Amino acid sequence: MDIVTTLEIPRDILDSARINERELKTELALSLYSQGRLSIGKARELAGMSLWEFRQILGFRHIPPHYDQNELNRDIATLKELGRL
């Protein structure tokens, strides 16, 4: 069972920031991802985007992907299995 939390932000604050609710969710998702507090999957879910769309925004914003040595090793192993390396 998912529990949903509602965050109330006064309309005048959104208006002052010249941002709508969807954009705010995207900004929050980008910020939490860049801080390492959300995985890319959860961040794109929060932003309401596909993985491809979210990765595009990361690129536009110059936010580096979280890619560690273990992930690199898994990708190399996969490429070897596929005969591409």
C-alpha positions in Angstrom: 0.0 0.0 0.0 1.5 3.3 -1.1 1.1 6.3 1.3 0.8 9.6 -0.5 2.0 12.8 1.2 0.6 16.1 0.2 2.8 19.2 0.3 0.9 22.5 0.3 2.6 25.4 -1.4 0.7 28.6 -1.6 -0.1 29.7 -5.1 1.5 33.1 -4.6 4.9 31.4 -4.0 4.6 29.4 -7.2 3.5 32.5 -9.0 6.5 34.5 -7.5 8.8 31.7 -8.7 7.1 31.6 -12.1 6.8 27.9 -11.8 3.9 25.4 -12.0 3.4 22.2 -10.0 4.8 19.9 -12.7 7.9 22.1 -13.0 8.3 22.2 -9.3 8.2 18.4 -9.1 10.9 18.2 -11.9 13.1 20.7 -10.0 12.7 18.7 -6.8 13.5 15.5 -8.6 16.6 17.0 -10.2 17.8 18.4 -7.0 17.3 15.2 -5.0 19.0 13.1 -7.7 22.0 15.5 -8.0 22.4 15.2 -4.2 22.4 11.4 -4.4 19.2 11.2 -2.3 17.1 9.6 -5.1 17.9 7.0 -7.7 17.3 7.9 -11.3 14.3 5.7 -11.3 12.6 7.3 -8.3 13.6 10.8 -9.5 12.1 10.3 -13.0 9.0 8.9 -11.3 8.7 12.0 -9.1 9.1 14.2 -12.2 6.5 12.2 -14.0 8.8 11.5 -16.9 10.2 8.6 -18.9 13.7 7.6 -18.1 14.8 9.0 -21.5 13.2 12.4 -20.9 14.7 12.6 -17.4 18.2 11.7 -18.8 17.8 14.4 -21.4 17.1 17.1 -18.7 20.1 15.8 -16.7 22.2 16.3 -19.8 20.8 19.8 -20.5 21.5 20.8 -16.9 25.0 19.2 -16.9 24.1 17.0 -14.0 26.3 13.9 -14.2 24.8 10.5 -14.0 25.5 8.4 -10.9 27.5 5.6 -12.3 29.8 3.7 -10.0 32.5 1.1 -10.6 30.0 -1.8 -9.9 27.7 -0.5 -12.6 30.6 -0.2 -15.0 31.7 -3.7 -14.3 28.2 -5.0 -14.9 28.0 -3.2 -18.2 31.3 -4.5 -19.3 30.3 -8.1 -18.4 27.0 -7.6 -20.4 28.9 -6.3 -23.4 31.2 -9.3 -23.3 28.3 -11.7 -23.0 26.8 -10.1 -26.1 30.1 -10.3 -28.0 30.4 -6.6 -28.3 33.6 -6.3 -26.4 
